[in-house]
Amino acid sequence: MELNIETIEFLLLVAAIVAMLARRFRLPYSMGLVVAGIALSLLPGMPRMQFSRELIFTVLLPPLIFEAALYIQWQELRKELLVILAMATVGVFLSACVTTLGLRYIVNWEWPSALLFSVLIAATDPVSVIATFKETGSRGRLRFLIEAESLFNDGTAAAAFTIAIAFVSGRNITSVEIVRTSLLIIGGGIVCGAGVAAATLLLAGRTNDHLVETTLTTAGAYGSFLLAEHFQVSGVLATLTAGLILGNIGPLGAVSEKGRDAINSFWEYAAFVANSFVFLLIGMNGTKENILLIWRTALAAVLLVMVGRAAAVYLTLLPFARSSSQVSIRQQHVLVWGGLRGALPLALVLGLPTTIPRREEMITVTFAVVAFSVFVQGLTVVPLLRRLGELPSQVRKS
């Protein structure tokens, strides 16, 4: 299925209908979209739109990252930054290690395949996490932690994935090169995002036209991502940085009051459209016939990913247990179960070179992990939050 105007209109209509039905029957919107995508892929004569890394990274991901970053307040981020950075670095490392060891010694995958899969699946996916927790109506520190972590840990995962690809390709990588590459990818992304945000604010300060101001933020969201990708640094961190700066500095005077309202409305809609396309594409590309042939491997991978996530949360947050940054054990349970996987690992695994060992098997197993996240974790997050008393009173009553 080509991405032409007819296709876009058709998928937007499907997304609108699914949104209305999901709200009526109180089901997760993201799960409804995946089901709709699966149904579309099974219809006779219905062509399949390809789920590609380019489509996810260059078209759909920037608005989702930017919209989420716009609403992150610097005061709150500064207060929780140490916890978030610990989970986005040490947590990702622990998760990847646990999954790698399990795949090597339990599933008997070769070291390169085990390492590569573990790295691309280690970070929680901001698309799935943000979409799911918006639907729950959850507020406060818990939602902030899990959403901010999902945004930041992709910078770590991008660096780790680049290093893993080089390792699997046979390059000799020293520890100095690993540190240098990581700092370059992470730091370069932040610099690109800050530079584009500064240019955007400079231009926005010269106009009071809300349409121009909205257009400038659009250019900032995509421009920061594309600039970072051009220099092979973290596009996610670039767009995150741009969103943080524009969301926190913009209201101080560079953007007019009418412009702020227009920008908020526009990005809320842009995120809705991007989310809709992502989950529809997951469903339309998620029917893997060979899943039955390797169901044991897929099941083992799902369990290992969950164990890795548990290690990432419980072990990383243990040093904070006696500090002012302590995260309660109830909230840690939600952080484990709410660490969803989605479009990003799919985009990464589909972009792997065809020479990578077990590439097709990794694609199928990744779809299995994502399906578990969407249908099992996504469907049970609200009951878990309700049981642990982490939902607002109006949501609990409904």
N, C-alpha and C positions, 0 to 999 in steps of 0.2 A: 504494500500500500504506500503510495507516494504521499509526501507531506504537502499536498496542495490545498487550495482554499476550500474545496468540497470536503476533503477529509477533515480539516480543522473544524469546519462547521458541524459535521456529523458527530465528531467526538465531543465537541462542546455541548451539543444537544444531549448526548448520552450522559455526560457528566452532570448536567443540570437535572435530568430525570433521576439519576442515581442519588444525587444530593437530596432531592425531595423525598424519595422513598426511604433513604437512610434515616432522615430526620423523623419521618412518620413512624417508622418501626423501631427507632432508637437503636440502630446498628452502626458500627463504625463506618464512616464514609469511605475510608481508604480500602477496607475489606470489600465493600460494595462495588467499588471501582474495579478491583482485581477480578471479582466474580463476573462483572460485566465484560471485562476484557477477555476472560476465558470463554464466555458465551459467544462473543463476537468471533473469536478465533475458530470456534467449532462450527459456525454457520457455513453451509456449503457455498462455495464460490466467493467467500469473503477473503480478500488478500490480506496478508499480515504485514503490518508496519514494523520495520526492523528496529530493534532496540540497540542503539549504537552508543559508543562512548562519546562520539562527537555531539549527538543529539542531546544527551544528558548533560554533558559538561559545558557545552557552549550555548545552549538554548534554555534548558529547563532549570539547571542548578543555580545560576547567578541570582535570579529573582527570589528564589526560596531562601538562600543564604542572606541576601541583602535585606529582605523584609523582616526576617527574624532578628538581624543585628540592629535594625533601626530602633527596636523597642527595648534593647538591653541598656539599662542605665549604668553609667560608669561608676556611680557610688556603690551600687549593688555588686557590680562585677569586681571592683577593687576589694570589697569585703570578702568575696568568695574566691578570689583569683587563685590563691594557693591550693585550695582543694581542687578546683577545676583543672589547673595545670598538672597537679599530681595525677589525676585520673586520666588526663589526656596524654600523658607521657608514660609514667610508670605503669598505669593501668593498661594502656595499649600493649606495652611490652610484655606484661604478665599474661595477658589474654593470648597474645600470639605464641608465647612460649608454651603454655599449657596445650593449646590446640596443635602446635607443631609436634610436640612429644607424643601426644595421643595418636595423631595420624601416623606417625612413624612406627610406634611400637605396638599399637592396637590394630590399626587398619593396614599396616605394612606398606604405606606409601614411601617412596624414595624421599630422601631429605629435601631435595630442591622443590618437589611438588608440594610436600607438606609445609615447607616454609612459605612458599609463595601464596598458597591458599590461606594460610593462617594470618598472614600480614594483610591481605586484602579484605578479610572478613573480621579483623580484630576491632576496628573502630565502629562505633555505633553510627547509624546513618541519620544525618540531620533531617532529611526529607521525611522519613518514616516517623522519627521521634517527635518532631515538631507537629506534624499533621495529627498524630495520635493524641498528644497531650493537649492540643487545642480543642479537640473534640471532647475530652474528658471534663473540661471546665475547671481543672485543677489550677490552683493559684499558689503563690508563695514560694518559699525557698526550694522545695522539692522540684517543682516544675522548672524553676530557674536553673538549678544545678544540672538536671538531666538534659535540658535544651542547650545550655551553654557548653556542657561537656561534648555533646554531639557535634557542635560547631567547631570547637577547638581541636578535638582529637583527630579530625581529618587532616590537619596540617602535619601531625606526627605520622599518621598513616601514609600520607603522600611521600614523605621522606623515606619511611621504612620500605614502601613499595618500590621506589626507585632503586634503593640499595639492594633489595631482594632480587629484582630483575637483573641487575648487574651481576650479582652473585650466581644466579642460575645460569646466566649466559657465559659463565666461565672466567669472568674477570677476577683478578687478585685484588681484593679490597682490604686495605689496612684500617686499623682502628682510627687513625688520624683522618683518613679519607671519609670514613663513616661520619665522624663528628663534623668535618668540614661540609660534607654534602647536606647533612641535616640542618646545620645552621644556615647554609645558603638557601635551601628551599623554604625554610620557615621565615628567616629574616628577610629574604628577598620578597616573599609574599606580603609581609607587613609593610615594607618600604613602598612597594607598588601601590598597595591600597591607600596608604597615607598620602602619597603623591597625587593620585587621582582625586582623592577626597579634597585635598587642599585646592586643586585646580577647580573642582566643582563649586566649592564654597566661594572662591574668588569670583567666578562668573555669576553665581547666584546672588551675590551682594550687589550686583549692578543692575538688577531688574526686580520689579514687583509683580511681574506677570506670573500667575500661578501655573499656567500651562508651560511656560519656559522653565520654571523651577522644577516641575515634574519631569520634563524632558531631560534636564541636566542630571537629575538623580538616576534616570534610566541609563544615560550615558556613563555615569559614574559606576553603577552596578556592573554593567557589562564590560565597560572599559577597564576597570581594575582587574577583573577576572581574565580578560583576553591579554592584557599587558603582562600579567604574571605568567600565564601559560606560554606566551611568546618567549619569555626569558627562562622557561622551564623551572619556575618556582611555583609555590602553592597558590593556585587561583582561589581556592576556598578561603584561605587566610587573607588574601588580598581583598576579596569582596566583603569578608567579615570586618576587616579593619576599616574599609570605606564606609560600611554601614554604621559601625560604632561611632566614627567621627562625625558623620553627617547627622546621625540621630541625637548625638549629645551636644555638638557645637552648633548645628544648624538652627535649633530653636532659640539660640542666644542672640539672634539678630540677622544672620545672613539670609534666612528664609522668612518670607512674610507669613502672617497668620493665616491668610487664605491659602497660601502655598502649602503650609503644613497640613491643613485639612485635605487639600487635593492630593498631596503626596501620600498621606496615610490611606486614603480611599483607593488610590491607584494601586499601591503595592499590596494592599489586602486582596484586591481582585487579581493582580498578577500572580500572587502566590497560590490563590485558589485554582487558577487555570493551569499553572505549572504542576501543582500537586495532582490535579485531575489527569493530566497527560501521563505523568510518571506512573501512577498506579494502573491506569488503563493499559499502558505498554507492558507493565509487568505481567498482567493477566493475559494479554494477547500473545506474549512470547513465552509464557510459562508452562505450556503443555509439553512436557518432555517425555517422549515415548520410552526412552531407555532408562527412566527412573526405576522401573520395575526390575531391571537387570542388576542394579546396584543399590537396591533399597537398604541393604545392611550398611553399606558405606555411608549413604545419605543419613540414615538414622544415627550412626556413630558420630558423624560430623555435627549434626544438630546438638547432640548431647555434649560433645567436646566444646563446642562454641559456648554453650550455656555454662559449663564448668569453668571455662576460661573467663567468661564475664563475671562469674561469682568471685574468682580469684582477683580479678581486676578491681572489683568494688571492695570486698571485705578486707583484703590484705592492704590495699592502697590507703584505705580510710582508717586503718587500725592506729597509725601514729597520731591521728587527730582526736583519738577517743577522750583524752584528758585535756583538750584545749578548747578555746572558745569557738573553734571551727568544727566542733564535733557534729557528726551526722548520726542521727538516731538509727538504731538497728532496724526499725520499721521502714524508715526512708531508704536505708541500704537495700532492703528486700525489694522495694519498688525500683531502685536504680538497677538492680540485677535483672529483674523481669522486664523492665521498660527499656532495656538496651536493645532496641530493635535494629534489624538489618533490612536494607531495601535496595534502592536504585543504584547507589554508589558502588557496592561490591559487584553488582551485575554489570555495570558499565566497565569496571576495571577488568573483570574476568573475560568479558567478551572482547576486550581490547588486547588480550595477551597474544603474542606472536604464535603462529601455528606450530613453531618448532618446540614449544614448551611441552615437556612430558606430561601426560594425563590432562591435557588442556580440555578436551571434550568432557572428561569425567568431572573435572573441576567446575565446568559450566553447569552441568546437571546438579552437582552437589550444592553449588551456590544457590541455584533456584530452589532447591529443597529447603535450605536454611532460611531463605527469604520468605518462602511460603509458610514455614512454621512461625516466623515473626509476625506475618500479616494475619494469619488465621487463628493461631493459638494465643500468642502473646498479645496481639492487638485486641482480640476479642475478650481477653480476661483482665486487661489492665484496669478497667473501670471497677469490676467486682473486687479486685485486689485493693485498689485505692479506697473503695467504700468500706471494705472490711477493716482496713488499717486506720480508718478515720481521716484520710488525707484529701477528701473531697469537700467543697463548700456545701453548706447546709442545703441550699436550694437544689443542688445536683443530687445529694443523697436522698432527698424527698421524692424526686422524680424517678 
